[in-house]
């Protein structure tokens, strides 16, 4: 079939796009395909299942006129600046037009070494790629802006990590892959024309209203601040822990990207960390809002030459714009918390919310289950300190919560860590656990009796859960 992949990013900033080809996949085999997303992108799911379609999904059947590239970017990784990161195991195949009329990147992950690989093999394993598929599609179903997953293809290649693992390529879709790190890279070149072209591309792609502002580049920054404050508030409301909030994983679009050592918190605790390499808890659940503000400050630094010719004036504008983040975040998380508790938006429920968080933390209560069961009157049984929860429930009921509305915002199903691991362990011989889990997490508010076990937290005694980045 004819696939009209455009080259908008590569044309706008060729200095940040290195033409490259995917490595061969010895024996590609389609593991999972997102049919509805394929249709929205103008792709024929039946063709994607054909040999040529599968080769397209691993980057080996390149449509005429396409120009796959490895994208350049920099980034702060756990606070330390790296001037040259880039797509070390990924390729941007090009852009497709979605059914909504807007462009989407079609991007491969695990497609082999690139000039940015820095000693890595450029490959990915089946497990982490299926994990990203499950979690990103769950996030989409929860209404959280995210990259999407189109397909996972086993390559037939063995890759070496701690053990030998089967290789895979993830084909994912995003509004774009522009990151804070993209602007850090452009700024580090001291090429202001490149920085301006990158900013113009970001405005046209994501925040077109900024083009009409008195200061378009400051308006671009304002728009990113607003998008990221809303995004991280939504993470917090569902208990999502990203795990690796480096500046190269912070999008200009406000989408969640790069599901490496991510996981959903079960027992409520702001100190929750899953990543095996986050020894100091930099990216713990409760630190995510503060880290987002820090990352946005790095974007502001990169954009300073575009804010004003005078550096002092540019810094003053940046500081003022960044100062909006705390209120934007608090407003978003407060509105979301009111919705989760079924409360009218106008009332002051600050103390009620704070006291609830204390009860949940002190009693190690499952975050998802509590909020879901609160609407049905079954949340009390999850708390050991009955006096504390009874007092809180009396205060909450006095506010006449709308329990019907609560069921629409509190999911019954999230990709619980033990269920994801079980599904991935079984996928080579039996895809049923993966299919059942996907069915549940992509329809997270429709609770059914036959999925009861998918709503339960990990069994007692399972131990601490730990995640890995997959590289």
Legacy VTK file of the C-alpha trace (Angstrom):
# vtk DataFile Version 3.0
C-alpha trace
ASCII
DATASET POLYDATA
POINTS 471 float
0.000 0.000 0.000
1.036 3.637 -0.484
2.069 5.276 2.811
2.480 9.080 2.622
5.150 9.612 5.267
6.134 13.293 5.404
9.476 14.659 6.609
8.435 17.813 8.491
10.916 17.531 11.344
13.859 16.644 9.112
12.998 19.486 6.734
12.605 22.072 9.508
15.833 21.282 11.403
18.081 19.070 9.264
20.965 19.774 11.665
19.086 17.661 14.245
18.087 14.795 11.921
20.628 12.230 10.741
19.357 10.047 7.867
19.626 6.434 8.981
18.300 2.937 8.346
16.953 0.315 10.715
18.963 -2.846 11.292
17.698 -6.028 9.714
15.249 -8.178 11.651
16.209 -11.821 10.986
12.736 -13.284 11.488
10.108 -10.612 12.223
6.866 -11.784 13.827
3.979 -9.517 14.777
3.094 -9.876 18.465
0.382 -7.249 18.862
-1.216 -4.661 16.574
-3.415 -1.710 17.522
-6.059 -1.957 14.784
-8.100 1.151 15.721
-4.980 3.326 15.858
-3.805 1.939 12.518
-7.109 2.907 10.925
-6.914 6.401 12.445
-3.508 6.777 10.802
-4.817 5.703 7.397
-3.054 2.336 7.575
-4.674 -0.962 6.619
-4.410 -3.422 9.546
-4.612 -6.391 7.176
-1.663 -5.054 5.177
0.302 -4.406 8.371
-0.091 -8.111 9.168
1.337 -9.085 5.779
5.077 -9.770 5.340
5.635 -6.322 3.789
3.569 -4.697 6.533
5.568 -6.387 9.287
8.801 -5.346 7.578
7.446 -1.773 7.470
6.830 -1.914 11.221
10.496 -2.731 11.857
11.760 -0.112 9.405
12.904 -2.494 6.667
10.186 -1.744 4.098
10.591 2.007 3.690
7.948 3.738 1.534
9.100 5.753 -1.450
9.845 9.342 -0.467
10.275 8.551 3.242
13.445 9.647 4.996
13.979 7.835 8.331
16.161 9.848 10.707
17.727 9.576 14.125
16.853 12.700 16.084
19.408 14.687 18.036
18.765 16.010 21.528
20.607 16.677 24.766
19.362 16.302 28.339
19.842 16.324 32.063
19.885 12.719 33.233
19.357 12.455 36.985
20.494 16.091 37.163
23.702 15.681 35.140
23.873 17.352 31.743
24.696 15.299 28.651
25.198 17.452 25.549
24.648 14.654 23.012
22.019 12.006 23.580
19.636 11.497 20.673
17.857 8.451 19.313
20.337 5.796 20.339
18.028 2.884 19.508
15.220 4.571 17.642
14.256 6.087 14.297
11.648 8.590 13.197
10.171 7.010 10.069
8.199 10.165 9.296
4.843 11.776 9.934
1.336 10.580 9.064
-1.923 12.508 9.175
-4.271 11.254 11.890
-8.045 11.078 11.466
-8.283 14.338 13.460
-6.381 16.081 10.668
-3.228 16.630 12.712
0.206 15.078 12.067
1.610 12.206 14.089
5.159 10.899 14.275
5.646 7.231 13.447
8.663 6.227 15.470
10.507 2.949 16.007
12.122 1.882 19.255
14.663 -0.947 19.274
15.532 -0.678 15.588
19.327 -0.851 16.024
22.410 1.263 16.513
22.569 4.899 15.371
25.274 7.583 15.623
23.802 8.382 19.068
24.090 4.874 20.514
27.111 5.658 22.718
28.262 2.038 22.909
24.792 0.507 23.213
23.561 -2.165 20.823
20.496 -0.156 19.786
18.117 -3.060 20.329
15.204 -3.666 22.666
13.742 -6.758 24.289
10.230 -8.109 23.869
9.276 -7.571 27.527
9.954 -3.826 27.823
8.371 -3.120 24.437
5.176 -4.983 25.329
5.217 -3.215 28.676
5.298 0.172 26.938
2.466 -0.965 24.677
0.271 -1.940 27.643
1.018 1.084 29.821
0.812 3.712 27.084
-2.524 2.383 25.824
-3.808 2.277 29.405
-2.773 5.883 29.885
-4.614 6.851 26.707
-7.761 5.115 27.961
-7.462 7.043 31.228
-7.519 10.289 29.254
-3.881 11.133 29.977
-1.917 12.661 27.062
0.580 10.067 25.886
2.475 8.569 23.030
0.507 5.638 21.597
1.591 2.149 20.640
0.857 0.873 17.142
2.590 -2.513 17.212
5.232 -4.717 18.766
7.184 -6.997 16.438
9.533 -9.733 17.631
12.659 -9.495 15.475
14.017 -13.010 15.797
17.238 -11.521 17.150
18.667 -12.449 20.530
19.967 -9.526 22.578
22.230 -9.594 25.585
21.294 -7.904 28.843
21.786 -9.629 32.193
20.657 -12.693 30.229
19.937 -13.425 26.574
16.492 -12.090 25.651
14.327 -12.114 22.520
14.497 -8.819 20.631
11.608 -6.624 19.525
10.743 -3.314 17.896
7.978 -1.051 19.162
6.243 1.161 16.603
4.876 4.121 18.512
2.970 7.246 17.599
3.222 10.767 19.050
2.111 14.291 18.282
5.867 14.747 17.964
9.071 13.718 19.687
10.163 17.284 20.459
11.559 17.406 23.977
13.072 19.868 26.409
16.312 18.124 25.463
15.752 19.081 21.812
15.936 22.746 22.782
18.901 22.122 25.050
20.732 20.614 22.081
19.879 23.507 19.757
20.865 26.094 22.372
24.196 24.377 23.005
25.172 24.836 19.349
25.053 28.648 19.771
23.178 28.699 16.475
20.299 31.052 17.260
18.822 30.523 13.817
18.576 26.780 14.522
16.999 27.477 17.917
14.472 29.823 16.295
13.594 27.338 13.537
13.096 24.618 16.141
10.835 26.905 18.179
8.875 27.893 15.066
8.427 24.208 14.243
7.182 23.525 17.797
4.725 26.431 17.625
3.327 25.307 14.284
3.107 21.686 15.406
1.748 22.044 18.931
0.877 25.546 20.075
-0.177 27.545 16.994
-1.894 30.253 19.051
1.567 31.343 20.238
2.362 32.563 16.717
-0.063 35.472 17.162
1.260 36.536 20.565
3.300 39.697 21.104
6.231 37.480 22.111
5.649 34.140 20.324
8.542 32.325 21.977
7.499 33.360 25.469
3.965 32.264 24.575
5.391 28.911 23.472
7.036 28.522 26.864
3.791 29.497 28.618
1.957 26.826 26.633
4.489 24.120 27.549
4.299 25.114 31.229
0.508 24.776 31.094
0.637 21.447 29.252
3.178 19.904 31.615
1.422 21.137 34.770
-1.795 19.493 33.577
-0.006 16.299 32.551
1.809 15.723 35.839
-1.348 16.501 37.818
-3.044 13.692 35.898
-0.157 11.357 36.690
-0.514 12.107 40.369
-4.260 11.556 40.358
-3.932 7.964 39.073
-0.785 7.096 41.046
1.501 6.878 38.003
5.247 6.986 38.622
7.223 7.774 35.469
10.542 6.774 36.948
12.941 8.656 34.679
11.918 12.304 34.354
15.087 13.444 32.612
14.744 16.537 30.418
15.011 14.371 27.308
11.795 12.657 28.468
9.761 15.871 28.808
7.737 16.628 25.693
6.849 20.020 24.253
3.394 18.656 23.400
2.607 17.691 26.994
2.432 13.971 26.233
3.841 11.202 28.408
6.839 9.627 26.689
9.352 6.814 27.252
7.784 4.174 29.479
10.966 2.693 30.882
11.027 2.037 34.642
7.467 3.290 35.107
4.809 1.691 37.301
1.525 2.421 39.051
1.703 2.970 42.794
-0.374 0.546 44.818
-0.080 1.368 48.541
-0.243 5.167 48.771
3.135 6.641 49.708
4.684 9.835 48.282
8.148 8.244 48.659
7.289 5.416 46.237
10.164 4.606 43.854
10.282 1.668 41.455
13.318 2.322 39.269
16.349 0.194 40.020
18.695 3.106 39.268
16.885 5.853 41.215
18.823 5.253 44.401
18.156 8.691 45.892
14.470 8.862 45.040
14.903 11.847 42.724
11.917 10.741 40.654
9.747 9.382 43.483
5.982 9.759 43.130
5.789 12.770 45.446
8.742 14.509 43.774
7.226 14.535 40.280
5.661 18.021 40.447
8.865 19.633 41.740
11.000 17.844 39.156
8.647 19.045 36.421
9.241 22.627 37.523
12.996 22.010 37.479
12.819 20.561 33.977
10.780 23.527 32.753
13.443 25.843 34.123
15.942 24.084 31.862
13.659 24.763 28.890
13.461 28.424 29.865
17.264 28.621 29.965
17.425 27.203 26.459
14.892 29.691 25.101
16.384 32.815 26.715
17.918 34.183 23.474
14.461 34.125 21.888
12.660 35.830 24.789
14.561 39.129 24.488
17.824 40.487 23.114
18.807 41.781 26.546
19.720 38.838 28.785
18.534 40.438 32.030
15.171 41.169 30.428
15.002 37.614 29.059
15.725 36.135 32.506
13.065 38.310 34.126
10.484 37.167 31.575
11.476 33.535 32.083
11.279 33.735 35.870
7.850 35.364 35.709
6.533 32.757 33.260
7.932 29.841 35.246
6.326 31.278 38.375
2.935 30.310 36.987
3.720 26.596 37.245
2.937 25.984 40.953
-0.525 27.543 40.743
-1.327 25.853 37.434
-0.339 22.490 38.883
-2.195 23.006 42.155
-5.341 24.130 40.355
-5.211 21.064 38.106
-4.598 18.571 40.892
-7.211 20.206 43.140
-9.861 20.041 40.407
-8.935 16.424 39.712
-9.015 15.475 43.398
-12.441 17.058 43.820
-13.661 14.971 40.896
-12.184 11.776 42.351
-13.961 12.470 45.657
-17.211 13.538 43.972
-17.073 17.010 45.481
-18.265 20.318 43.983
-15.385 22.296 42.505
-16.079 25.454 44.502
-15.635 24.151 48.041
-12.429 24.206 50.080
-11.556 20.569 50.770
-7.860 21.075 51.488
-7.883 19.687 55.030
-10.140 16.807 54.060
-7.749 15.808 51.272
-4.651 16.153 53.442
-6.199 14.023 56.171
-7.170 11.369 53.628
-3.632 11.182 52.301
-2.336 10.725 55.853
-4.784 7.878 56.465
-3.931 6.195 53.166
-0.181 6.482 53.777
-0.244 5.371 57.416
-2.473 2.389 56.633
-0.729 1.365 53.393
-4.019 1.564 51.508
-4.173 0.754 47.808
-4.620 4.050 45.952
-6.682 2.766 43.016
-8.927 0.416 44.991
-9.739 2.978 47.681
-10.937 5.647 45.280
-12.921 3.150 43.213
-14.600 1.578 46.260
-15.307 4.917 47.907
-18.186 5.436 45.487
-19.794 2.107 46.464
-19.318 2.365 50.212
-16.750 -0.443 50.300
-13.596 1.609 50.978
-13.785 1.356 54.776
-12.707 -2.294 54.736
-9.345 -1.324 53.199
-8.280 0.729 56.241
-7.003 -0.761 59.511
-7.521 2.408 61.582
-11.319 2.311 61.661
-11.689 5.291 63.974
-9.696 7.478 61.606
-11.519 6.389 58.454
-14.949 6.545 60.085
-14.321 10.129 61.127
-13.095 11.024 57.668
-16.019 9.316 55.918
-18.491 11.244 58.081
-16.904 14.549 57.072
-16.858 13.481 53.405
-20.502 12.360 53.361
-21.550 15.666 54.917
-20.457 17.317 51.648
-22.977 15.239 49.623
-20.510 13.645 47.181
-21.718 12.612 43.725
-20.881 8.909 43.707
-22.156 8.358 40.172
-19.708 10.948 38.851
-16.902 9.306 40.834
-17.274 6.068 38.884
-16.496 7.965 35.694
-13.100 9.218 36.885
-11.834 6.513 39.258
-10.654 3.498 37.243
-11.331 -0.050 38.276
-8.309 -1.234 36.288
-4.778 0.056 35.869
-1.763 -1.954 34.635
-0.926 -3.397 38.024
2.688 -4.394 38.165
2.244 -8.074 38.988
-0.366 -8.464 36.238
1.916 -6.874 33.653
4.718 -9.223 34.647
2.426 -12.260 34.468
1.187 -11.255 31.019
4.696 -10.690 29.685
5.948 -13.977 31.105
3.163 -15.888 29.359
3.168 -14.127 25.999
5.573 -16.492 24.245
3.343 -19.471 24.806
-0.075 -17.994 25.552
-1.217 -14.491 24.640
-4.454 -14.779 26.641
-3.179 -13.005 29.814
-1.879 -10.103 27.707
-5.138 -9.860 25.749
-7.257 -9.927 28.923
-5.108 -7.277 30.585
-5.225 -5.041 27.519
-8.991 -5.421 27.291
-9.342 -4.316 30.912
-6.913 -1.405 31.012
-8.149 0.039 27.724
-11.701 0.104 29.150
-10.734 1.017 32.712
-14.034 2.355 34.081
-16.277 -0.553 33.014
-16.050 -2.958 35.939
-17.162 -6.525 35.237
-17.334 -9.635 37.425
-15.192 -11.731 35.094
-12.302 -9.281 35.529
-12.426 -9.131 39.320
-8.877 -10.395 39.835
-7.528 -7.680 37.509
-8.725 -5.028 39.955
-6.890 -6.508 42.932
-3.489 -5.346 44.209
-0.526 -7.679 44.353
-0.958 -10.525 46.858
0.385 -9.944 50.353
4.005 -10.948 50.682
4.851 -10.178 47.062
7.674 -7.915 48.179
8.837 -4.594 46.806
8.399 -4.167 43.067
11.378 -2.964 41.041
11.525 -1.782 37.425
14.352 -1.509 34.921
14.938 0.776 31.965
15.252 -2.050 29.417
18.600 -0.975 28.005
LINES 1 472
471 0 1 2 3 4 5 6 7 8 9 10 11 12 13 14 15 16 17 18 19 20 21 22 23 24 25 26 27 28 29 30 31 32 33 34 35 36 37 38 39 40 41 42 43 44 45 46 47 48 49 50 51 52 53 54 55 56 57 58 59 60 61 62 63 64 65 66 67 68 69 70 71 72 73 74 75 76 77 78 79 80 81 82 83 84 85 86 87 88 89 90 91 92 93 94 95 96 97 98 99 100 101 102 103 104 105 106 107 108 109 110 111 112 113 114 115 116 117 118 119 120 121 122 123 124 125 126 127 128 129 130 131 132 133 134 135 136 137 138 139 140 141 142 143 144 145 146 147 148 149 150 151 152 153 154 155 156 157 158 159 160 161 162 163 164 165 166 167 168 169 170 171 172 173 174 175 176 177 178 179 180 181 182 183 184 185 186 187 188 189 190 191 192 193 194 195 196 197 198 199 200 201 202 203 204 205 206 207 208 209 210 211 212 213 214 215 216 217 218 219 220 221 222 223 224 225 226 227 228 229 230 231 232 233 234 235 236 237 238 239 240 241 242 243 244 245 246 247 248 249 250 251 252 253 254 255 256 257 258 259 260 261 262 263 264 265 266 267 268 269 270 271 272 273 274 275 276 277 278 279 280 281 282 283 284 285 286 287 288 289 290 291 292 293 294 295 296 297 298 299 300 301 302 303 304 305 306 307 308 309 310 311 312 313 314 315 316 317 318 319 320 321 322 323 324 325 326 327 328 329 330 331 332 333 334 335 336 337 338 339 340 341 342 343 344 345 346 347 348 349 350 351 352 353 354 355 356 357 358 359 360 361 362 363 364 365 366 367 368 369 370 371 372 373 374 375 376 377 378 379 380 381 382 383 384 385 386 387 388 389 390 391 392 393 394 395 396 397 398 399 400 401 402 403 404 405 406 407 408 409 410 411 412 413 414 415 416 417 418 419 420 421 422 423 424 425 426 427 428 429 430 431 432 433 434 435 436 437 438 439 440 441 442 443 444 445 446 447 448 449 450 451 452 453 454 455 456 457 458 459 460 461 462 463 464 465 466 467 468 469 470
